Amino acid sequence: MDFRQNPLIQDSEDLHEIVVEEVDEGAVETIQLLSSFGVAEDVISALIENGYNLETLKIVERQELEEVVQKPYLADRTKLVHGLNNWRKSLVSKVKLKKTGILTTLYFKGLTPVSSISPAQEREEVLRRETLTATLLLNKSSKGKQVLAIYNECKILTKAQKKAVTHIIVDEFKDKFGTLTSVELTRLPAELHSIFPTEPELKNIIKRKRGSATTKTSGIWYKKNTRDWLSATLIVYILPSVVLTLPNKTKWKPSYLEARDSFIMWMKSLTELEKHMEGLTSRYKSKGIALAPFVIVVAENLAKPSVFLVNTGGVFYQLPTFLKALDVCFKIFKAYDIPYPRESAGAWNLIGHCLYGFSPEAQNQTKVLSVAANIEENV
């Protein structure tokens, strides 16, 4: 090994004397964390030399990282930002229950992602939005220029041309910024009216297009999540629990509701959750069995689920969709080698077999494989 290639080891010209720089324990932990992101050694050295440690990495902003990590290490900077974001999430993604008088609310103790835009960047975005006028957007598009030229000659637009105008303007904003603000919903139609004064209905087309798109998107989200969680809930009715022998040698035949709640629990509101959890924990304790991880769906009515949680050991994790919550819950079982709750073991075995390719447990194998075969034939 050539010691001269190692920045932590310095040598004299004849290599008779080797001086080793001492690295404190905190620096070692920081180096290990940064190394796990897959960034170059030079990048790690630059961060250590600038005094960054685990505590400062929790609060560092992207602008600082851009100053420390520059060319030719831009790809490493991307890895660094991604790694720090995931690390921060792993530290604070737990959702805890906090009492506030009579009500109980869920709160997140979170860190700002490194990739969050700075106030200066936010101001720049606002300025960019303001410069995107209807005239500019139409002139940036070849189709828009064509429509303007035709209108200047004929002073009238066909239905297809009106549709093209709204697509050019609304879709441009949607691609860049995600949605139209209330100010833009007022400004852009007014600009269109000044450009096409003989086409007053253009003012309302943008609002209708924006509104229908929003309604359609939210409707699809609700419909998909409702379908997914209700379909999954039905599994406990297809694969019901058998009579179980508890640790105290008594027999217990879980009801469909008990089996369902150990798999996917439905709550109408978050305010009910703490009280329900206290009762559930008490019932399981009296039976001498542990409460296994499970999914919680918060929905005031069945058609509109609003929150998806995973409970494990009294800690709640919020996920964006039902399928993601189901995925995380299943992986918790596998990652920590936690046995499935016996009252819903059939459901979890079916999920594991059909979605992840795991062999069903012996006591559930026959029923699970039979149901899986029927699903395969009919889907």
VOBA-1610 file (N, C-alpha, C; in pm, whole numbers, padded with zeros to 5 digits, always signed):
BEGIN
Met+00085-00121+00000Met+00000+00000+00000Met+00088+00125+00000Asp+00059+00222-00083Asp+00133+00348-00088Asp+00075+00445+00012Phe+00147+00467+00125Phe+00096+00552+00231Phe+00079+00696+00184Arg+00152+00736+00079Arg+00143+00875+00034Arg+00009+00906-00030Gln-00067+00804-00064Gln-00200+00826-00123Gln-00307+00844-00017Asn-00274+00822+00109Asn-00372+00834+00218Asn-00358+00968+00285Pro-00459+01057+00279Pro-00447+01192+00337Pro-00435+01191+00488Leu-00473+01081+00555Leu-00464+01077+00700Leu-00326+01032+00748Ile-00240+00989+00656Ile-00107+00942+00694Ile-00004+01021+00616Gln+00086+01087+00687Gln+00191+01166+00625Gln+00324+01095+00647Asp+00418+01108+00554Asp+00546+01039+00570Asp+00660+01130+00530Ser+00777+01099+00580Ser+00897+01172+00539Ser+00941+01118+00405Glu+01041+01180+00348Glu+01082+01142+00213Glu+01128+00997+00206Asp+01194+00949+00310Asp+01243+00811+00305Asp+01148+00713+00372Leu+01028+00759+00414Leu+00927+00674+00475Leu+00974+00610+00606His+01084+00667+00665His+01131+00612+00792His+01039+00650+00906Glu+00969+00765+00891Glu+00883+00812+00999Glu+00742+00828+00947Ile+00648+00771+01015Ile+00507+00782+00977Ile+00433+00854+01086Val+00363+00961+01049Val+00284+01037+01145Val+00138+01011+01116Val+00065+00963+01214Val-00077+00932+01196Val-00159+01038+01267Glu-00250+01105+01194Glu-00337+01205+01254Glu-00448+01134+01330Glu-00475+01179+01450Glu-00581+01120+01530Glu-00717+01178+01490Val-00816+01092+01481Val-00952+01134+01446Val-01041+01103+01565Asp-01114+01205+01615Asp-01197+01180+01732Asp-01316+01092+01696Glu-01380+01040+01800Glu-01491+00945+01781Glu-01605+01006+01702Gly-01635+01135+01728Gly-01743+01201+01655Gly-01715+01211+01507Ala-01588+01238+01474Ala-01550+01247+01333Ala-01562+01112+01265Val-01527+01006+01337Val-01538+00871+01281Val-01683+00840+01246Glu-01776+00874+01337Glu-01917+00849+01311Glu-01965+00931+01191Thr-01916+01055+01182Thr-01955+01141+01070Thr-01903+01083+00939Ile-01777+01038+00941Ile-01717+00979+00821Ile-01792+00853+00779Gln-01830+00772+00877Gln-01905+00650+00846Gln-02039+00682+00781Leu-02106+00785+00835Leu-02235+00826+00778Leu-02218+00874+00635Leu-02121+00963+00613Leu-02100+01019+00479Leu-02056+00911+00381Ser-01975+00816+00429Ser-01930+00706+00342Ser-02048+00621+00297Ser-02149+00607+00385Ser-02266+00526+00349Ser-02346+00588+00235Phe-02325+00719+00208Phe-02395+00785+00098Phe-02327+00757-00035Gly-02205+00699-00032Gly-02134+00668-00155Gly-02064+00786-00218Val-02029+00888-00138Val-01962+01006-00192Val-01811+00987-00187Ala-01738+01066-00268Ala-01593+01054-00278Ala-01524+01093-00148Glu-01403+01037-00127Glu-01327+01067-00006Glu-01293+01215+00003Asp-01265+01278-00112Asp-01232+01421-00111Asp-01348+01505-00061Val-01470+01463-00094Val-01589+01535-00047Val-01602+01520+00104Ile-01581+01398+00152Ile-01587+01374+00297Ile-01482+01457+00369Ser-01359+01459+00314Ser-01250+01536+00375Ser-01285+01684+00381Ala-01345+01735+00273Ala-01381+01877+00270Ala-01483+01911+00378Leu-01580+01823+00397Leu-01681+01847+00500Leu-01622+01840+00640Ile-01533+01743+00665Ile-01470+01729+00796Ile-01381+01849+00824Glu-01304+01892+00723Glu-01215+02007+00740Glu-01292+02135+00771Asn-01415+02144+00721Asn-01497+02262+00747Asn-01577+02250+00876Gly-01549+02146+00955Gly-01608+02134+01087Gly-01745+02071+01094Tyr-01788+02005+00986Tyr-01921+01943+00989Tyr-01918+01813+01069Asn-02019+01795+01154Asn-02034+01672+01230Asn-02180+01629+01226Leu-02217+01527+01304Leu-02354+01476+01298Leu-02457+01581+01335Glu-02422+01669+01431Glu-02517+01771+01474Glu-02537+01877+01367Thr-02427+01923+01306Thr-02440+02028+01204Thr-02502+01973+01076Leu-02483+01843+01049Leu-02545+01784+00930Leu-02697+01776+00943Lys-02747+01784+01068Lys-02892+01784+01088Lys-02955+01917+01046Ile-02875+02024+01043Ile-02930+02157+01016Ile-02871+02225+00894Val-02771+02161+00830Val-02706+02224+00716Val-02807+02247+00604Glu-02793+02357+00533Glu-02882+02390+00422Glu-02812+02364+00289Arg-02891+02352+00186Arg-02837+02317+00055Arg-02735+02420+00007Gln-02761+02547+00034Gln-02671+02651-00013Gln-02530+02631+00042Glu-02521+02590+00170Glu-02390+02564+00230Glu-02320+02449+00158Leu-02396+02342+00132Leu-02337+02226+00065Leu-02288+02262-00075Glu-02360+02350-00143Glu-02318+02391-00276Glu-02188+02469-00273Glu-02164+02541-00163Glu-02039+02616-00150Glu-01922+02525-00116Val-01948+02422-00035Val-01841+02331+00007Val-01809+02228-00101Val-01913+02174-00164Val-01894+02068-00265Val-01922+02126-00403Gln-01818+02148-00479Gln-01832+02210-00610Gln-01773+02118-00717Lys-01762+02168-00839Lys-01705+02090-00949Lys-01565+02043-00908Pro-01525+01922-00945Pro-01594+01823-01031Pro-01675+01720-00953Tyr-01731+01760-00838Tyr-01800+01665-00751Tyr-01951+01691-00745Leu-02010+01735-00856Leu-02153+01766-00856Leu-02238+01640-00837Ala-02195+01530-00897Ala-02269+01404-00879Ala-02263+01359-00733Asp-02146+01379-00670Asp-02134+01344-00528Asp-02221+01434-00442Arg-02236+01560-00484Arg-02324+01651-00409Arg-02468+01603-00416Thr-02509+01553-00531Thr-02644+01498-00544Thr-02663+01378-00451Lys-02563+01289-00448Lys-02569+01174-00356Lys-02575+01221-00211Leu-02498+01325-00180Leu-02492+01377-00043Leu-02628+01430+00000Val-02690+01510-00085Val-02821+01567-00053Val-02924+01456-00033His-02924+01359-00125His-03019+01248-00115His-02995+01167+00013Gly-02870+01140+00041Gly-02837+01063+00161Gly-02876+01134+00289Leu-02849+01265+00295Leu-02885+01342+00415Leu-03036+01347+00434Asn-03109+01363+00325Asn-03256+01366+00337Asn-03310+01235+00394Asn-03260+01123+00342Asn-03306+00992+00393Asn-03264+00972+00538Trp-03143+01017+00571Trp-03095+01003+00709Trp-03181+01085+00804Arg-03213+01208+00765Arg-03297+01293+00850Arg-03435+01232+00869Lys-03490+01177+00760Lys-03623+01115+00772Lys-03618+00998+00869Ser-03510+00920+00864Ser-03501+00804+00952Ser-03493+00845+01099Leu-03444+00967+01124Leu-03433+01014+01262Leu-03566+01062+01318Val-03651+01115+01230Val-03768+01187+01281Val-03899+01146+01217Ser-03904+01032+01151Ser-04027+00994+01081Ser-04133+00936+01173Lys-04099+00919+01302Lys-04198+00863+01393Lys-04306+00964+01425Val-04425+00916+01433Val-04538+00999+01471Val-04580+00958+01611Lys-04587+01054+01701Lys-04623+01024+01838Lys-04758+01084+01872Leu-04819+01031+01974Leu-04945+01085+02022Leu-04917+01188+02129Lys-04974+01305+02114Lys-04953+01412+02210Lys-05088+01459+02262Lys-05106+01457+02394Lys-05233+01500+02452Lys-05239+01653+02455Thr-05351+01704+02412Thr-05376+01847+02422Thr-05515+01865+02480Gly-05525+01857+02613Gly-05655+01866+02678Gly-05736+01741+02648Ile-05860+01763+02604Ile-05948+01650+02575Ile-05910+01586+02442Leu-05868+01671+02347Leu-05838+01620+02214Leu-05701+01555+02210Thr-05684+01465+02118Thr-05555+01402+02094Thr-05518+01427+01949Thr-05400+01478+01926Thr-05359+01507+01791Thr-05229+01435+01760Leu-05208+01409+01631Leu-05082+01350+01587Leu-04990+01463+01544Tyr-04864+01454+01584Tyr-04772+01557+01540Tyr-04643+01492+01494Phe-04572+01564+01408Phe-04446+01515+01355Phe-04333+01603+01405Lys-04226+01540+01450Lys-04107+01613+01486Lys-04013+01600+01368Gly-04012+01698+01281Gly-03943+01682+01154Gly-03827+01776+01134Leu-03739+01742+01043Leu-03630+01826+01001Leu-03656+01871+00858Thr-03616+01993+00826Thr-03636+02044+00692Thr-03545+01968+00596Pro-03597+01916+00482Pro-03511+01847+00387Pro-03404+01940+00333Val-03286+01884+00302Val-03178+01964+00247Val-03220+02025+00115Ser-03305+01953+00041Ser-03344+01999-00092Ser-03450+02108-00090Ser-03498+02146+00029Ser-03598+02252+00036Ser-03541+02382-00019Ile-03624+02457-00090Ile-03573+02579-00150Ile-03556+02686-00044Ser-03457+02770-00064Ser-03430+02878+00030Ser-03526+02992+00004Pro-03539+03088+00099Pro-03626+03204+00075Pro-03590+03278-00052Ala-03458+03287-00081Ala-03416+03357-00202Ala-03465+03284-00326Gln-03453+03151-00324Gln-03501+03072-00437Gln-03652+03084-00452Glu-03722+03091-00337Glu-03867+03103-00339Glu-03907+03235-00403Arg-03835+03343-00368Arg-03864+03473-00428Arg-03838+03469-00578Glu-03731+03398-00618Glu-03698+03387-00760Glu-03810+03314-00834Glu-03866+03209-00770Glu-03976+03135-00832Glu-04097+03224-00852Val-04127+03308-00751Val-04240+03400-00761Val-04220+03494-00878Leu-04096+03543-00893Leu-04067+03634-01003Leu-04084+03562-01136Arg-04039+03438-01143Arg-04053+03364-01268Arg-04200+03343-01302Arg-04281+03316-01201Arg-04424+03297-01224Arg-04487+03425-01277Glu-04444+03538-01221Glu-04503+03665-01261Glu-04467+03702-01405Thr-04350+03654-01450Thr-04308+03688-01587Thr-04377+03602-01692Leu-04438+03491-01649Leu-04506+03404-01744Leu-04646+03458-01773Thr-04651+03557-01859Thr-04779+03616-01898Thr-04842+03531-02008Ala-04970+03554-02033Ala-05039+03480-02138Ala-04975+03507-02274Thr-04935+03632-02298Thr-04871+03668-02426Thr-04740+03593-02444Leu-04659+03589-02337Leu-04531+03519-02345Leu-04550+03370-02370Leu-04643+03309-02300Leu-04666+03166-02315Leu-04714+03131-02456Leu-04802+03214-02510Leu-04852+03187-02645Leu-04741+03204-02749Asn-04655+03304-02730Asn-04547+03328-02825Asn-04433+03227-02813Lys-04425+03159-02699Lys-04323+03055-02682Lys-04362+02927-02754Ser-04491+02912-02784Ser-04541+02790-02847Ser-04567+02814-02996Ser-04524+02719-03079Ser-04549+02731-03224Ser-04698+02730-03253Lys-04772+02646-03178Lys-04917+02643-03195Lys-04978+02774-03149Gly-04925+02830-03040Gly-04975+02958-02991Gly-04953+03070-03091Lys-04837+03072-03153Lys-04808+03174-03255Lys-04904+03161-03373Gln-04932+03037-03409Gln-05024+03013-03520Gln-05164+03065-03488Val-05211+03039-03364Val-05343+03086-03323Val-05348+03238-03322Leu-05242+03302-03272Leu-05237+03449-03269Leu-05243+03507-03410Ala-05169+03446-03502Ala-05167+03495-03640Ala-05305+03483-03705Ile-05371+03370-03681Ile-05505+03349-03738Ile-05604+03450-03678Tyr-05595+03471-03546Tyr-05689+03563-03481Tyr-05668+03706-03530Asn-05543+03746-03551Asn-05516+03882-03597Asn-05577+03908-03734Glu-05595+03801-03811Glu-05654+03816-03944Glu-05807+03805-03939Cys-05858+03708-03861Cys-06001+03678-03865Cys-06080+03733-03747Lys-06011+03763-03636Lys-06076+03811-03513Lys-06179+03713-03458Ile-06152+03585-03482Ile-06241+03481-03429Ile-06160+03353-03411Leu-06197+03274-03312Leu-06129+03148-03285Leu-06227+03032-03294Thr-06180+02922-03350Thr-06263+02802-03352Thr-06259+02736-03213Lys-06346+02639-03193Lys-06349+02567-03066Lys-06215+02498-03038Ala-06156+02440-03143Ala-06027+02372-03128Ala-05916+02470-03092Gln-05922+02590-03151Gln-05819+02691-03121Gln-05832+02743-02977Lys-05956+02758-02931Lys-05976+02800-02791Lys-05920+02695-02695Lys-05945+02570-02730Lys-05895+02461-02646Lys-05742+02460-02645Ala-05683+02488-02763Ala-05537+02491-02772Ala-05479+02602-02685Val-05545+02717-02683Val-05499+02831-02602Val-05497+02794-02454Thr-05605+02735-02407Thr-05610+02700-02264Thr-05509+02591-02229His-05488+02498-02322His-05387+02394-02299His-05248+02456-02287Ile-05216+02546-02378Ile-05084+02609-02378Ile-05057+02680-02246Ile-05156+02754-02197Ile-05135+02836-02078Ile-05144+02753-01950Val-05252+02678-01935Val-05271+02602-01810Val-05168+02492-01796Asp-05141+02417-01905Asp-05046+02306-01896Asp-04905+02355-01870Glu-04871+02472-01922Glu-04737+02528-01896Glu-04719+02554-01747Phe-04819+02615-01686Phe-04812+02641-01541Phe-04813+02510-01462Lys-04893+02416-01506Lys-04901+02288-01436Lys-04768+02215-01439Asp-04700+02218-01556Asp-04571+02150-01568Asp-04465+02215-01481Lys-04468+02347-01472Lys-04364+02419-01398Lys-04392+02430-01250Phe-04518+02457-01214Phe-04547+02491-01074Phe-04653+02403-01009Gly-04711+02309-01083Gly-04805+02216-01023Gly-04950+02260-01026Thr-04977+02389-01004Thr-05115+02437-01002Thr-05117+02587-01021Leu-05236+02641-01043Leu-05254+02786-01057Leu-05297+02846-00924Thr-05238+02961-00891Thr-05279+03030-00769Thr-05406+03110-00797Ser-05469+03159-00691Ser-05591+03239-00709Ser-05560+03368-00785Val-05441+03423-00762Val-05400+03545-00834Val-05389+03516-00983Glu-05327+03402-01017Glu-05310+03367-01158Glu-05443+03334-01224Leu-05536+03280-01147Leu-05668+03250-01201Leu-05744+03378-01236Thr-05704+03487-01174Thr-05765+03616-01206Thr-05687+03687-01317Arg-05553+03682-01306Arg-05467+03756-01400Arg-05471+03699-01541Leu-05454+03568-01555Leu-05443+03508-01688Leu-05570+03523-01772Pro-05690+03499-01716Pro-05810+03523-01796Pro-05823+03668-01841Ala-05783+03763-01754Ala-05789+03905-01791Ala-05694+03933-01907Glu-05576+03871-01903Glu-05480+03888-02013Glu-05534+03828-02142Leu-05598+03713-02130Leu-05657+03651-02250Leu-05765+03738-02311His-05842+03802-02224His-05948+03890-02275His-05890+04008-02352Ser-05774+04057-02305Ser-05712+04169-02376Ser-05650+04124-02508Ile-05605+03998-02514Ile-05546+03946-02638Ile-05655+03907-02738Phe-05762+03846-02686Phe-05873+03801-02771Phe-06003+03869-02725Pro-06018+03998-02749Pro-06134+04072-02696Pro-06268+04023-02748Thr-06270+03957-02863Thr-06398+03910-02918Thr-06433+03769-02869Glu-06350+03713-02778Glu-06375+03578-02725Glu-06384+03583-02573Pro-06490+03644-02519Pro-06500+03661-02373Pro-06510+03530-02295Glu-06559+03423-02360Glu-06575+03298-02286Glu-06441+03234-02248Leu-06331+03281-02309Leu-06199+03228-02273Leu-06168+03253-02125Lys-06228+03357-02068Lys-06202+03389-01927Lys-06249+03276-01835Asn-06357+03211-01874Asn-06412+03106-01788Asn-06357+02968-01819Ile-06303+02951-01941Ile-06252+02820-01979Ile-06136+02778-01890Ile-06046+02873-01860Ile-05930+02840-01776Ile-05975+02795-01639Lys-06071+02866-01580Lys-06119+02829-01446Lys-06183+02691-01447Arg-06261+02663-01553Arg-06326+02533-01561Arg-06224+02422-01578Lys-06124+02449-01662Lys-06021+02348-01686Lys-05944+02319-01559Arg-05906+02423-01487Arg-05830+02406-01363Arg-05912+02333-01259Gly-06041+02375-01246Gly-06126+02313-01146Gly-06154+02168-01175Ser-06181+02135-01301Ser-06212+01997-01335Ser-06090+01908-01317Ala-05971+01961-01347Ala-05849+01882-01330Ala-05824+01851-01184Thr-05846+01952-01098Thr-05825+01931-00954Thr-05923+01829-00900Thr-06050+01844-00939Thr-06153+01751-00892Thr-06125+01610-00940Lys-06083+01599-01066Lys-06056+01468-01122Lys-05940+01401-01050Thr-05833+01479-01024Thr-05715+01423-00958Thr-05749+01374-00818Ser-05818+01459-00740Ser-05852+01419-00603Ser-05950+01303-00604Gly-06041+01303-00703Gly-06137+01193-00712Gly-06069+01060-00741Ile-05969+01062-00829Ile-05895+00940-00861Ile-05821+00890-00737Trp-05760+00984-00661Trp-05685+00946-00540Trp-05777+00878-00441Tyr-05894+00939-00416Tyr-05989+00880-00322Tyr-06037+00744-00371Lys-06070+00737-00499Lys-06126+00614-00554Lys-06027+00499-00544Lys-05900+00526-00579Lys-05798+00421-00577Lys-05772+00373-00435Asn-05755+00466-00342Asn-05726+00426-00204Asn-05845+00356-00140Thr-05966+00402-00171Thr-06086+00335-00118Thr-06095+00192-00169Arg-06075+00176-00299Arg-06079+00041-00358Arg-05974-00049-00294Asp-05852+00005-00278Asp-05742-00078-00227Asp-05767-00122-00082Trp-05808-00028+00003Trp-05818-00067+00145Trp-05941-00152+00173Leu-06051-00126+00101Leu-06169-00209+00122Leu-06148-00350+00066Ser-06078-00359-00047Ser-06049-00492-00104Ser-05960-00572-00010Ala-05858-00507+00046Ala-05768-00577+00138Ala-05841-00621+00264Thr-05932-00536+00312Thr-06007-00569+00434Thr-06089-00697+00417Leu-06137-00721+00296Leu-06221-00840+00271Leu-06145-00971+00289Ile-06011-00964+00288Ile-05933-01088+00297Ile-05962-01162+00428Val-05982-01086+00538Val-06005-01154+00667Val-06139-01228+00667Tyr-06230-01190+00579Tyr-06358-01261+00569Tyr-06343-01386+00481Ile-06247-01381+00388Ile-06221-01498+00302Ile-06136-01601+00376Leu-06044-01551+00458Leu-05955-01640+00534Leu-05972-01613+00683Pro-06084-01654+00741Pro-06110-01624+00882Pro-06017-01702+00975Ser-06006-01652+01097Ser-05921-01716+01197Ser-05988-01841+01254Val-05905-01937+01290Val-05955-02057+01358Val-05956-02030+01508Val-06004-02126+01587Val-06001-02112+01732Val-05856-02118+01779Leu-05816-02021+01860Leu-05678-02011+01905Leu-05666-02050+02051Thr-05552-02109+02086Thr-05521-02141+02226Thr-05428-02034+02280Leu-05472-01963+02382Leu-05394-01853+02439Leu-05288-01907+02535Pro-05190-01824+02573Pro-05085-01868+02666Pro-05139-01922+02798Asn-05255-01871+02841Asn-05313-01921+02967Asn-05399-02046+02946Lys-05386-02106+02826Lys-05453-02232+02790Lys-05603-02218+02762Thr-05655-02097+02767Thr-05796-02077+02733Thr-05811-02068+02581Lys-05933-02091+02533Lys-05960-02086+02390Lys-06017-01949+02352Trp-05982-01905+02231Trp-06032-01776+02182Trp-06060-01788+02033Lys-06184-01759+01997Lys-06222-01755+01855Lys-06241-01609+01817Pro-06141-01547+01753Pro-06153-01405+01717Pro-06272-01381+01625Ser-06343-01273+01651Ser-06453-01234+01563Ser-06395-01175+01435Tyr-06482-01155+01335Tyr-06435-01091+01212Tyr-06381-00952+01241Leu-06447-00879+01330Leu-06403-00744+01364Leu-06266-00746+01431Glu-06245-00841+01523Glu-06115-00851+01590Glu-06005-00888+01491Ala-06037-00979+01400Ala-05939-01018+01298Ala-05908-00901+01206Arg-06012-00828+01168Arg-05992-00713+01079Arg-05907-00606+01146Asp-05934-00576+01273Asp-05860-00471+01342Asp-05713-00507+01363Ser-05681-00636+01368Ser-05541-00674+01382Ser-05467-00667+01248Phe-05542-00642+01141Phe-05487-00634+01005Phe-05497-00491+00954Ile-05619-00442+00943Ile-05645-00304+00899Ile-05754-00247+00989Met-05720-00149+01068Met-05817-00088+01159Met-05875+00038+01095Trp-06006+00052+01104Trp-06072+00171+01050Trp-06112+00263+01164Met-06066+00387+01158Met-06103+00491+01254Met-06171+00605+01180Lys-06279+00658+01236Lys-06348+00769+01171Lys-06274+00901+01190Ser-06194+00913+01296Ser-06118+01036+01319Ser-05998+01004+01407Leu-05899+01091+01402Leu-05779+01072+01483Leu-05808+01089+01632Thr-05913+01166+01665Thr-05944+01188+01806Thr-05988+01060+01876Glu-06037+00962+01798Glu-06080+00835+01855Glu-05963+00740+01880Leu-05849+00770+01816Leu-05742+00672+01809Leu-05683+00636+01945Glu-05650+00736+02026Glu-05584+00707+02153Glu-05672+00621+02244Lys-05799+00659+02255Lys-05890+00583+02341Lys-05904+00439+02291His-05917+00425+02160His-05932+00291+02103His-05806+00208+02126Met-05689+00272+02112Met-05563+00201+02131Met-05547+00154+02276Glu-05589+00238+02371Glu-05580+00199+02512Glu-05664+00074+02539Gly-05786+00073+02485Gly-05873-00043+02504Gly-05817-00167+02436Leu-05763-00149+02315Leu-05708-00261+02240Leu-05587-00321+02311Thr-05497-00234+02358Thr-05378-00281+02430Thr-05417-00357+02556Ser-05516-00305+02627Ser-05562-00369+02750Ser-05620-00508+02722Arg-05698-00521+02615Arg-05759-00650+02581Arg-05652-00754+02543Tyr-05554-00710+02468Tyr-05448-00803+02429Tyr-05363-00844+02549Lys-05339-00749+02638Lys-05261-00779+02758Lys-05333-00883+02844Ser-05465-00870+02854Ser-05542-00966+02934Ser-05539-01107+02874Lys-05519-01113+02741Lys-05511-01243+02674Lys-05369-01299+02677Gly-05273-01216+02719Gly-05135-01261+02726Gly-05064-01266+02593Ile-05110-01186+02496Ile-05046-01183+02364Ile-05006-01040+02330Ala-04902-01029+02247Ala-04850-00897+02209Ala-04930-00840+02092Leu-04937-00709+02088Leu-05005-00641+01978Leu-04906-00626+01863Ala-04936-00688+01750Ala-04847-00686+01635Ala-04870-00560+01551Pro-04778-00527+01460Pro-04798-00412+01371Pro-04927-00427+01289Phe-04992-00315+01261Phe-05112-00318+01177Phe-05131-00182+01112Val-05214-00180+01009Val-05244-00058+00933Val-05367+00009+00992Ile-05366+00141+00995Ile-05483+00218+01040Ile-05527+00309+00925Val-05655+00303+00891Val-05713+00392+00791Val-05808+00488+00862Val-05784+00617+00846Val-05872+00719+00904Val-05962+00769+00792Ala-06093+00747+00808Ala-06189+00787+00705Ala-06322+00819+00770Glu-06367+00942+00754Glu-06497+00980+00811Glu-06608+00898+00749Asn-06595+00871+00618Asn-06685+00774+00554Asn-06600+00684+00464Leu-06652+00569+00431Leu-06574+00467+00361Leu-06515+00515+00230Ala-06584+00606+00163Ala-06542+00649+00030Ala-06432+00754+00032Lys-06402+00811+00149Lys-06303+00919+00152Lys-06200+00899+00263Pro-06107+00805+00246Pro-06000+00790+00345Pro-05908+00911+00341Ser-05864+00957+00457Ser-05783+01079+00461Ser-05642+01058+00514Val-05623+00959+00603Val-05491+00937+00663Val-05464+00787+00668Phe-05339+00750+00638Phe-05298+00610+00645Phe-05179+00599+00740Leu-05193+00516+00843Leu-05089+00501+00944Leu-05050+00355+00957Val-04929+00335+01007Val-04884+00202+01049Val-04847+00212+01196Asn-04906+00125+01278Asn-04873+00121+01420Asn-04780+00004+01448Thr-04671+00032+01515Thr-04583-00075+01561Thr-04524-00035+01695Gly-04555-00110+01797Gly-04505-00082+01930Gly-04551+00051+01987Gly-04670+00096+01950Gly-04721+00222+02001Gly-04670+00345+01929Val-04591+00325+01823Val-04541+00435+01740Val-04616+00433+01608Phe-04654+00551+01559Phe-04734+00561+01439Phe-04654+00627+01327Tyr-04658+00565+01209Tyr-04593+00620+01091Tyr-04702+00655+00990Gln-04697+00777+00936Gln-04797+00816+00836Gln-04739+00796+00696Leu-04818+00734+00609Leu-04779+00708+00471Leu-04875+00776+00374Pro-04830+00802+00250Pro-04914+00879+00157Pro-05034+00805+00100Thr-05024+00673+00087Thr-05134+00595+00029Thr-05155+00467+00110Phe-05268+00402+00087Phe-05294+00277+00159Phe-05194+00169+00122Leu-05166+00154-00009Leu-05074+00048-00050Leu-04935+00067+00008Lys-04893+00194+00022Lys-04762+00219+00083Lys-04765+00181+00230Ala-04875+00210+00298Ala-04888+00172+00439Ala-04885+00020+00453Leu-04956-00049+00366Leu-04957-00196+00369Leu-04817-00251+00343Asp-04747-00191+00248Asp-04612-00233+00213Asp-04517-00216+00331Val-04522-00100+00395Val-04433-00072+00510Val-04464-00167+00625Cys-04592-00188+00652Cys-04631-00277+00762Cys-04580-00419+00737Phe-04597-00468+00616Phe-04550-00603+00584Phe-04399-00613+00601Lys-04327-00511+00556Lys-04181-00515+00564Lys-04131-00504+00707Ile-04210-00442+00795Ile-04174-00439+00937Ile-04176-00581+00994Phe-04279-00658+00957Phe-04285-00798+01001Phe-04159-00873+00958Lys-04121-00856+00831Lys-04008-00931+00777Lys-03874-00880+00830Ala-03859-00747+00836Ala-03730-00690+00878Ala-03697-00723+01022Tyr-03799-00725+01109Tyr-03777-00749+01252Tyr-03819-00889+01296Asp-03849-00974+01196Asp-03885-01114+01224Asp-03998-01124+01327Ile-04101-01043+01308Ile-04217-01041+01398Ile-04321-01140+01345Pro-04372-01229+01428Pro-04476-01322+01382Pro-04604-01246+01345Tyr-04674-01296+01243Tyr-04803-01237+01210Tyr-04900-01257+01326Pro-04992-01163+01349Pro-05096-01186+01450Pro-05179-01307+01408Arg-05202-01401+01498Arg-05267-01526+01459Arg-05410-01505+01411Glu-05476-01401+01462Glu-05615-01378+01422Glu-05627-01328+01278Ser-05517-01275+01220Ser-05520-01232+01080Ser-05401-01290+01003Ala-05349-01403+01050Ala-05233-01465+00985Ala-05264-01505+00841Gly-05388-01549+00816Gly-05426-01587+00680Gly-05414-01470+00584Ala-05461-01353+00627Ala-05456-01234+00542Ala-05311-01194+00512Trp-05226-01191+00615Trp-05087-01152+00595Trp-05012-01255+00510Asn-05043-01383+00527Asn-04980-01485+00444Asn-05019-01470+00298Leu-05145-01434+00273Leu-05189-01414+00135Leu-05120-01294+00073Ile-05109-01185+00148Ile-05037-01066+00101Ile-04892-01102+00069Gly-04828-01173+00161Gly-04688-01211+00141Gly-04668-01301+00021His-04762-01392-00001His-04749-01486-00112His-04779-01420-00247Cys-04888-01347-00255Cys-04932-01289-00383Cys-04850-01167-00425Leu-04812-01084-00330Leu-04743-00959-00364Leu-04592-00967-00353Tyr-04541-01057-00267Tyr-04397-01058-00243Tyr-04331-01194-00271Gly-04411-01295-00303Gly-04355-01424-00340Gly-04308-01511-00226Phe-04351-01483-00103Phe-04315-01567+00011Phe-04405-01691+00016Ser-04347-01802+00060Ser-04427-01924+00079Ser-04514-01908+00203Pro-04640-01949+00197Pro-04728-01937+00314Pro-04678-02025+00429Glu-04708-01984+00550Glu-04675-02064+00667Glu-04755-02194+00662Ala-04702-02299+00723Ala-04761-02433+00713Ala-04907-02437+00754Gln-04941-02368+00864Gln-05078-02376+00915Gln-05178-02303+00827Asn-05129-02218+00736Asn-05219-02143+00647Asn-05199-02181+00501Gln-05109-02271+00474Gln-05065-02296+00337Gln-05178-02340+00244Thr-05256-02439+00284Thr-05359-02494+00196Thr-05462-02389+00156Lys-05516-02318+00254Lys-05618-02216+00226Lys-05562-02101+00143Val-05441-02056+00180Val-05381-01942+00110Val-05353-01977-00035Leu-05297-02094-00062Leu-05267-02133-00199Leu-05394-02150-00281Ser-05501-02197-00217Ser-05629-02213-00287Ser-05686-02077-00328Val-05685-01982-00234Val-05735-01848-00263Val-05647-01781-00368Ala-05515-01798-00356Ala-05422-01737-00452Ala-05446-01791-00592Ala-05474-01921-00603Ala-05501-01981-00734Ala-05628-01924-00796Asn-05731-01904-00713Asn-05856-01844-00763Asn-05835-01701-00808Ile-05754-01628-00733Ile-05724-01489-00772Ile-05653-01486-00906Glu-05555-01575-00922Glu-05477-01578-01046Glu-05565-01613-01166Glu-05662-01700-01145Glu-05751-01741-01255Glu-05846-01630-01297Asn-05884-01546-01202Asn-05990-01448-01229Asn-05941-01304-01245Val-05813-01283-01233Val-05762-01145-01246Val-05688-01132-01378
//
